[in-house]
């Protein structure tokens, strides 16, 4: 198993403490043959480093181990089993597509998983999972809803990759767009030529278009769209359009609408300010984007839980505290975040954050359109 340990671990006691402190794991894909999210691990470590530098939680330091699952289901399960063996009181989740394997192990051990954005059916239903963000079931209806209601788009077409995920997300966008939903045009998951699909969108008369693809494709598609039409409005999930991409794309990305379960990283929200300060101090070379903020937020939520506990923390006490928690304001996302009541949905009961921020790229950075959070709650409880 490939694992990167951060902090020196001693033999852990049953209460989740050791000679090094409160044992916590972070399991995510920091590196694999095709993708990785090391910035999320760096952000978790920065939050822990800041807490430990200030004396820890009630005098007890946090001992964080990052385990890279390499995008492999077997390694992911091994990472989770190691968390069980080390008596971790919680696992903070970064981005991985192997959460089913991770949660399967943690469920049996009673270890809570503080997720960021759910991505598999297990993420939506397991009682061990505490999601901060809403994932695709929130982001993509939100994107269609924001374009239709806040930007008054009359016809919203979608360009989606020819993958089950891309096509599924296109359906979610249409559900949010309502009567403004247009056509979905598919593009290969690996391509360098966006001219044909962009021509189709322009010829269809759409005034807005959503891009459902990874950053490596979006960075190619946006200039082609802008060259073909100076007026068509582009929409995307904020996780696919990073600040570095915005800088590289220049004027072509101005006016793009982004939705996110978190504030933009340029926001002056208290949690975001603290995030930027801690990243600058402890991980100054790490890329700053919404995924980095999400990783920091998962660690920040755990810190809040630990601060409120009486006695030595255990997986059981952390789980109980999370279930009783709310509303909690992390300063980075919906200030009414609460895990007390599951969503009244057979499909998505573990999505508690149905609110999202609407952003627009202006003058080289993503800016909040409104200080108020929008909501897709009613759309989710119908499923």
C-alpha positions in Angstrom: 0.0 0.0 0.0 1.3 3.5 -0.8 0.8 5.8 2.1 2.3 9.1 3.0 2.5 9.7 6.7 2.4 13.2 8.1 3.3 13.2 11.8 5.0 10.5 13.8 2.6 7.9 15.1 3.0 5.8 18.3 0.9 2.7 19.2 -2.6 4.1 19.6 -4.9 3.5 22.5 -8.5 2.5 22.1 -9.7 6.1 22.8 -8.0 7.3 19.7 -5.1 9.0 21.4 -1.5 8.1 21.2 1.9 9.4 22.3 1.7 11.7 19.3 -1.9 12.9 19.8 -5.4 12.3 18.5 -5.2 9.9 15.6 -6.9 11.0 12.4 -6.6 9.8 8.8 -7.1 11.5 5.5 -7.8 9.1 2.6 -7.9 10.4 -0.9 -6.2 10.2 -4.3 -3.2 12.4 -4.0 -1.5 10.8 -7.0 -2.3 8.1 -9.6 -1.4 7.2 -13.1 -4.1 9.6 -14.5 -5.0 12.2 -11.8 -4.4 13.3 -8.3 -5.5 16.0 -5.8 -2.4 16.6 -3.6 -3.6 20.1 -2.8 -6.5 18.7 -0.7 -4.0 16.7 1.4 -1.8 19.8 1.8 -4.8 21.8 3.0 -5.8 19.2 5.6 -2.2 19.2 6.9 -2.1 23.0 7.0 -5.2 23.1 9.2 -3.8 20.5 11.5 -0.4 22.3 11.6 -2.0 25.5 12.5 -4.0 23.9 15.3 -1.0 22.0 16.7 1.1 25.2 16.6 -1.4 26.9 18.8 -1.2 24.0 21.3 -3.6 21.5 19.8 -7.1 20.7 20.9 -7.4 21.0 24.7 -3.7 20.4 24.9 -3.8 17.3 22.7 -2.2 17.6 19.3 -3.7 16.0 16.2 -1.8 13.3 14.5 -2.8 13.2 10.8 -1.8 10.4 8.4 -2.5 10.9 4.7 -3.1 7.7 2.8 -3.0 7.9 -1.0 -5.4 5.3 -2.4 -3.8 5.8 -5.9 -7.3 5.6 -7.4 -7.3 1.8 -6.7 -10.2 0.1 -5.0 -8.0 -2.4 -3.2 -5.5 0.2 -1.9 -8.4 2.4 -0.8 -9.7 -0.5 1.4 -6.2 -1.0 2.8 -6.0 2.6 3.7 -9.3 2.4 5.5 -8.2 -0.8 7.3 -5.1 0.9 8.5 -7.2 3.7 9.9 -9.1 1.0 11.9 -5.9 -0.7 13.1 -4.5 2.7 14.2 -7.7 3.5 16.1 -8.4 6.7 14.2 -11.2 8.7 15.6 -12.2 9.9 12.2 -11.3 10.0 8.5 -11.3 13.3 6.6 -12.2 12.7 3.0 -10.6 14.4 0.1 -11.5 13.6 -3.5 -11.4 9.9 -4.5 -13.6 7.7 -6.6 -13.1 4.7 -4.3 -15.3 5.9 -1.4 -17.5 2.8 -1.5 -14.5 0.6 -0.5 -13.4 3.1 2.1 -16.8 3.5 3.7 -17.5 -0.2 3.7 -14.5 -0.7 6.0 -15.3 2.4 8.2 -18.9 1.5 8.6 -18.1 -1.8 10.2 -15.6 -0.2 12.5 -17.9 2.7 13.4 -15.4 5.4 12.3 -17.0 8.6 10.9 -16.0 9.8 7.4 -16.1 13.6 7.0 -16.6 13.9 3.3 -16.4 16.9 1.0 -18.4 16.3 -2.1 -20.1 12.9 -2.5 -19.5 11.0 -5.7 -20.9 7.4 -5.3 -24.3 6.0 -4.1 -22.6 4.9 -0.8 -21.7 8.6 -0.1 -25.3 9.5 -0.3 -26.7 6.8 2.1 -24.2 5.6 4.6 -24.8 6.8 8.2 -21.0 7.0 8.7 -20.7 9.7 6.1 -20.9 13.4 7.0 -20.8 15.4 3.7 -20.0 19.1 3.8 -20.8 19.7 0.1 -23.6 18.4 -2.0 -21.7 16.8 -5.0 -23.3 16.4 -8.4 -26.9 16.1 -7.2 -26.6 19.7 -6.0 -24.0 21.2 -8.3 -25.6 20.4 -11.7 -29.3 21.2 -11.0 -27.9 24.4 -9.3 -26.0 25.3 -12.5 -29.1 25.0 -14.7 -31.2 26.9 -12.1 -28.7 29.7 -11.7 -28.4 30.3 -15.4 -32.2 30.3 -15.9 -33.2 32.3 -12.8 -30.3 34.6 -12.1 -29.0 35.2 -15.7 -32.3 34.8 -17.5 -31.0 32.3 -20.1 -33.8 31.4 -22.5 -32.1 28.3 -24.0 -29.4 26.4 -22.1 -27.5 23.8 -24.2 -25.0 21.5 -22.7 -21.7 20.1 -23.9 -21.0 16.9 -22.0 -18.4 14.2 -22.4 -19.5 10.8 -23.9 -19.3 9.1 -20.5 -22.0 7.9 -18.1 -21.1 10.6 -15.7 -21.2 13.3 -18.3 -24.6 12.2 -19.6 -26.0 11.8 -16.1 -24.9 15.3 -15.1 -26.5 16.7 -18.3 -29.8 15.3 -17.1 -29.3 17.0 -13.8 -28.5 20.4 -15.4 -31.7 20.1 -17.5 -33.7 19.4 -14.3 -32.5 22.6 -12.8 -33.0 24.6 -16.0 -36.6 23.7 -16.3 -38.3 25.3 -19.4 -35.0 26.8 -20.4 -33.3 23.4 -20.9 -32.0 23.0 -24.4 -30.1 20.2 -26.1 -27.2 18.1 -25.0 -24.3 17.8 -27.4 -21.7 15.1 -26.7 -18.0 15.2 -27.1 -15.3 12.5 -26.8 -13.7 12.3 -23.3 -10.3 12.8 -25.1 -10.3 15.4 -27.8 -8.5 18.5 -29.0 -11.1 19.6 -31.6 -14.1 21.4 -30.1 -15.1 23.3 -33.3 -17.8 20.8 -34.5 -19.6 20.6 -31.1 -19.4 24.4 -30.6 -20.7 25.0 -34.1 -23.7 22.8 -33.2 -24.4 24.8 -30.1 -24.2 28.2 -31.9 -26.4 26.9 -34.7 -28.9 25.7 -32.2 -29.5 29.3 -31.1 -28.5 28.7 -27.4 -27.8 31.9 -25.4 -26.1 29.9 -22.7 -24.1 26.6 -22.6 -22.9 24.5 -19.7 -19.6 22.6 -19.9 -19.6 19.2 -18.2 -16.0 18.1 -18.6 -12.7 18.0 -16.7 -10.4 21.0 -16.5 -8.1 19.7 -19.2 -11.0 19.8 -21.7 -12.7 23.0 -20.5 -9.5 25.0 -20.9 -9.6 24.0 -24.6 -13.3 24.4 -25.1 -13.8 27.9 -23.6 -11.6 29.8 -26.2 -13.3 28.0 -29.1 -16.7 29.0 -27.7 -15.7 32.6 -27.2 -14.2 32.8 -30.8 -17.5 31.4 -32.2 -19.8 33.7 -30.1 -18.9 36.8 -28.1 -22.4 36.7 -26.4 -23.1 33.1 -25.4 -22.8 32.7 -21.6 -20.8 29.8 -20.3 -21.6 27.9 -17.1 -19.6 25.3 -15.2 -19.0 23.6 -11.9 -16.4 25.7 -9.9 -14.3 22.6 -9.3 -13.6 22.4 -13.0 -12.4 26.1 -13.4 -9.6 26.9 -11.1 -8.1 30.3 -10.4 -5.0 29.3 -12.4 -7.1 28.4 -15.4 -9.0 31.7 -15.1 -5.6 33.5 -15.2 -4.4 31.5 -18.2 -7.7 31.9 -20.2 -7.7 35.7 -19.8 -10.6 37.6 -21.3 -12.2 34.5 -22.9 -13.4 33.2 -19.5 -14.9 36.5 -18.3 -18.7 36.3 -17.8 -18.5 32.5 -17.0 -21.0 31.5 -14.3 -19.7 29.0 -11.7 -21.6 27.2 -8.9 -20.1 25.8 -5.8 -21.1 24.5 -2.3 -18.2 26.7 -1.0 -17.4 30.3 -1.2 -14.8 31.3 -3.9 -11.2 31.2 -2.7 -11.0 35.0 -3.2 -13.9 35.7 -0.8 -13.6 37.7 2.3 -15.7 35.2 4.3 -13.9 34.6 7.7 -13.2 30.9 7.0 -11.8 31.6 3.6 -9.5 34.3 5.0 -8.3 31.9 7.7 -7.8 29.3 5.0 -5.7 31.5 2.8 -3.6 32.7 5.8 -2.9 29.1 6.9 -2.1 27.9 3.4 0.4 30.8 3.0 2.1 30.0 6.2 2.2 26.2 6.2 1.9 25.2 2.5 2.9 28.3 0.5 3.6 26.4 -2.7 0.3 24.5 -2.9 -2.2 25.5 -5.6 -5.2 27.4 -4.2 -8.5 26.3 -5.7 -11.9 25.2 -4.5 -10.6 21.6 -3.9 -7.9 23.0 -1.6 -10.6 24.9 0.3 -12.7 21.8 0.6 -9.9 19.8 2.0 -9.2 22.5 4.6 -12.9 22.6 5.5 -13.1 18.9 6.2 -10.2 19.2 8.6 -11.7 22.4 10.1 -15.0 20.6 10.8 -13.2 17.8 12.6 -11.4 20.4 14.7 -14.7 22.0 15.7 -16.0 18.6 16.8 -12.9 17.7 18.8 -13.1 21.1 20.6 -16.6 20.4 21.8 -15.9 16.9 23.2 -15.6 16.1 26.9 -12.9 13.6 27.7 -10.6 11.7 25.3 -12.1 11.5 21.8 -13.2 8.2 20.3 -14.7 7.3 17.0 -18.0 6.8 18.8 -17.9 10.2 20.5 -16.9 12.0 17.3 -19.8 10.3 15.5 -22.3 11.2 18.2 -21.1 14.8 18.2 -21.4 15.1 14.4 -24.9 13.7 14.5 -25.9 16.3 17.1 -24.1 19.2 15.4 -25.7 22.1 13.8 -26.0 24.7 12.7 -22.3 25.1 12.3 -20.6 27.9 10.4 -17.2 27.0 9.0 -16.9 30.4 7.3 -16.3 28.6 4.0 -19.8 27.2 3.1 -23.5 27.4 4.0 -23.6 28.8 7.6 -26.6 26.7 8.4 -24.8 23.4 7.8 -26.3 20.7 10.1 -26.2 17.0 10.4 -29.1 16.7 12.9 -31.7 15.8 10.4 -31.1 13.7 7.2 -32.5 14.9 3.9 -36.0 13.6 3.3 -34.9 11.7 0.2 -34.7 8.0 -0.4 -31.8 8.6 -2.8 -29.8 11.3 -1.1 -30.4 11.2 2.7 -26.8 12.0 3.6 -26.7 15.3 1.6 -27.5 17.9 4.2 -26.1 20.9 2.3 -28.4 21.7 -0.6 -27.3 25.3 -0.9 -24.9 26.7 -3.3 -23.1 30.0 -4.1 -23.4 31.6 -7.6 -20.2 33.1 -8.9 -19.2 35.0 -12.1 -15.7 35.4 -13.5 -14.9 39.1 -13.6 -11.6 40.7 -14.3 -9.6 37.6 -13.8 -11.2 36.2 -10.7 -14.4 34.5 -9.5 -16.7 36.8 -7.7 -19.9 36.1 -5.7 -23.0 37.3 -7.6 -25.0 37.6 -4.4 -24.2 37.1 -0.7 -27.3 34.9 -0.4 -27.1 31.2 -0.9 -29.4 29.6 -3.5 -31.0 26.3 -2.8 -32.1 23.1 -4.7 -33.6 21.4 -1.6 -37.0 21.0 -3.1 -35.6 19.3 -6.2 -33.7 16.7 -4.1 -36.4 15.7 -1.7 -38.5 14.7 -4.8 -36.0 12.0 -5.5 
